[in-house]
Amino acid sequence: MSRKGPRGLTHEEQELWNKVTQKASPMHPERPEQIVYQINHPRPKPPKPGIQPFQIGERHTATALPHNLASSISDHVKSQPVRMDSKSFGQMKRGKLKPEARIDLHGMTLDRAHPALNRFIMGSHAKGLRLVLVITGKGKSKSDDGPIPVRRGVLKHQVPHWLATPPLNTVVLQVTEAHLKHGGQGAYYVYLRRQR
């Protein structure tokens, strides 16, 4: 036969327990009794989301910002400080200086374009040339970006980076977008340092 619940103390057992507790003394009387205080700070209520009033069937006006998080490569190249003679820089930007050599990387893959650019720039510097033209093309244009924006013109974005890193940065003095008559946004003027 199983028990269904705890058995309570009988009257005699309760009296015996009361006598024991009256005669018992605490084990550590010198310790003060610890009192724990709990302070309940009211939690701030989260702000309610601002929902604009609307009517059923009303058209939504798009307020989303474009997905352009990084500055364009044109803005990045334009923001570089001028390290060459300002008069010559102005003439170069207006297309008044004629490039002494050119390379067309348009249509090349990255693994072919990078070594070709290295050979061309280092070779031009070795020949004592000062202004060369690097044609990258503007990149293919697509009508649908989808939910994730994709940069166009891989070479257009990669070439300034290559020109600013070793070994080319040791011979390159200035990089800027070409004038329209030399290719515009699809090409770069590269002004080289003098030979030592």
Sequence and secondary structure as in RCSB ss.txt:
>XXXX:A:sequence
MSRKGPRGLTHEEQELWNKVTQKASPMHPERPEQIVYQINHPRPKPPKPGIQPFQIGERHTATALPHNLASSISD
HVKSQPVRMDSKSFGQMKRGKLKPEARIDLHGMTLDRAHPALNRFIMGSHAKGLRLVLVITGKGKSKSDDGPIPV
RRGVLKHQVPHWLATPPLNTVVLQVTEAHLKHGGQGAYYVYLRRQR
>XXXX:A:secstr
    S     HHHHHHHHHHHHH   S TTS                        TT         S  S  HHH
HHHTS   S HHHHHHHHTT S  SEEEE TT  HHHHHHHHHHHHHHHHHTT  EEEEE       S   SS  
 S HHHHHHHHHHTSTTGGGTEEEEEE  GGGTGGGEEEEEE    
